[in-house]
Amino acid sequence: MFGDGAGAAPGVSYVITVYNKAPYLPGVIDSLVAQEGDFEREFIFVDDGSTDDSAQVIREVTGGWNNVRVIAQENAGPALATNAGVAAASGDLIKPVDGDDVLAPYATRLLMDILERQGVALAFGWLGYYDSPDRIAFAAPPDVSSNPGLVKVFADPLMTVIDQGFAGVSHMLFRRDAFRAAGSCDPGLFSQDHSLFLRLALRGRIAKLNHLLCLGPADDPNRVMANKAQVMHDSTLALARLLQQNPELPRRYHRAVTCTIADRANKWARRELGRVSALDLCFLVNALAKLPGLCLSPDFLSRHCEIFAEGAVIRCPDNTASE
């Protein structure tokens, strides 16, 4: 059990979700091994139904480790894969990692320090992208103690997440207890990051470090971000589901979600679908949402997110695709 010794640093469970990432896994695992800091650690790989050699690569590269576990499941998406990994975790702290993201050596250490000093439930930094795995480089670690302005603790974390729409997971570290109190990643969504930010921000304080902590491949077609419609669908539906699942939220959050969903849907309809008529439903809903104080029903907002699936292939949590 992690963290049993008096004064010992809390243990970190790295939850690595993998779907067809065989070419990237050696570099990802190397970056995990290189993580700085004196703390106990375990590595939980969740093979989300890969059809390539990902499982074999994991076994070969981690062979002989006594702190690694591999969980295999049918392909269900990163949200359910993350939930499975955290459910198996023993550490007080959870470091999620996408199966093709390389961490800066100091990523975990810096985020642990922020969690401890600021007493937050979630700390995260910047994520970026690389063009070639041969040219991955990170700047020197920042001296946060002498430059405290690098860390921002949000006064209203939930409103900040609604407004700014943070995404990604490999640049974050969170407390396992906060994740469990939040109810895990929303199992009703395919991707994990949007609901994770919202749910943790609803349950505790969050802090952002203004420094790059991880890099992923810019052009991998297997990344969820490669499907723009999926990203917009999940990030926007996460907001509607936030209201559905938390009807007691103060009206200011309901209002902010109404405006955000209406605006995103209207922009998508005009820019991606070419629907420019002033009589189009998305245009009318967006105009209606601008009325002072108006809040549209969570169920309507959830249905309104179907615009992002129009003419696109969207993965759903029941392991099916909608077009």
Sequence and secondary structure as in RCSB ss.txt:
>XXXX:A:sequence
MFGDGAGAAPGVSYVITVYNKAPYLPGVIDSLVAQEGDFEREFIFVDDGSTDDSAQVIREVTGGWNNVRVIAQEN
AGPALATNAGVAAASGDLIKPVDGDDVLAPYATRLLMDILERQGVALAFGWLGYYDSPDRIAFAAPPDVSSNPGL
VKVFADPLMTVIDQGFAGVSHMLFRRDAFRAAGSCDPGLFSQDHSLFLRLALRGRIAKLNHLLCLGPADDPNRVM
ANKAQVMHDSTLALARLLQQNPELPRRYHRAVTCTIADRANKWARRELGRVSALDLCFLVNALAKLPGLCLSPDF
LSRHCEIFAEGAVIRCPDNTASE
>XXXX:A:secstr
 TT STT    EEEEEEESS TTTHHHHHHHHHT  SSS EEEEEEEES SSSHHHHHHHHTTT SSEEEEEE S
  HHHHHHHHHHT  SSEEEEEETT EE TTHHHHHHHHHHHHT SEEEEEEEEES GGG        TTT GGG
EEE SSHHHHHHHH    STTEEEEHHHHHHHTSS TTSS SHHHHHHHHHHHS EEEEEEEEEEEESS TTSGG
G HHHHHHHHHHHHHHHHHH TTS HHHHHHHHHHHHHHHHHHHHHTS    TTSHHHHHHHHHTSTT    HHH
HHHHGGGGGTTS EE TTS EE 
